[in-house]
Amino acid sequence: MSEIQNEMLQLGVYALVVRGEGQDLLMGKNVRDYVEISGLEKLLAFFIADLDKVFSFIYDNDIASYLNALEEKFSLDLSSLQVNIEQNIEAMVETDSDDIMIYYLVITKTLENIRQQVFDVNGWSWIEKFLIKNNQTLTKKIKKELNSLDEEGNQDLSLLYNLIFTNYLAKIYKDAEMIKKSQKLIEDSIKSLIQNLE
């Protein structure tokens, strides 16, 4: 893996996904929740390298091209991020923030958006599949209960956020081992979640 140009990328990604460094600990949405998955940091290195490739657009202040490049790579719609990032950068420039802080902001905003989209699409379909397998349906009531568990900081949901994101990255980077590991952990978390509802 070639050296990445901007080490802020690794710091930004790690701040939202990894607890510590060199231990393959996947962090939940809440810092106190974590689970070990060997190979996690190796997988993230591919993601960070891809971010690094398109980050040159940020140095040129071309946010649209940066988001377009990411949309192509990850098959997501990131258009809503553009205004948000531009406004944040503007505010930071006005307060004389240094470039490093601006880069860090761009990375964390990008990652939060990607992770949320991946969860919105894949999270509910994972939960639905699990329920169907157990002769249940994803009703509005269950969805509401799960959302309130999320607000209460439920550990399983907290971990599911990054587990589903990890599974998504594993599919993009064709990491069969990680697909299998994350899938098992996702199923375990959902099982425990559904039991919490009963």
Disulfide bonds with the S-S distance in Angstrom:
none
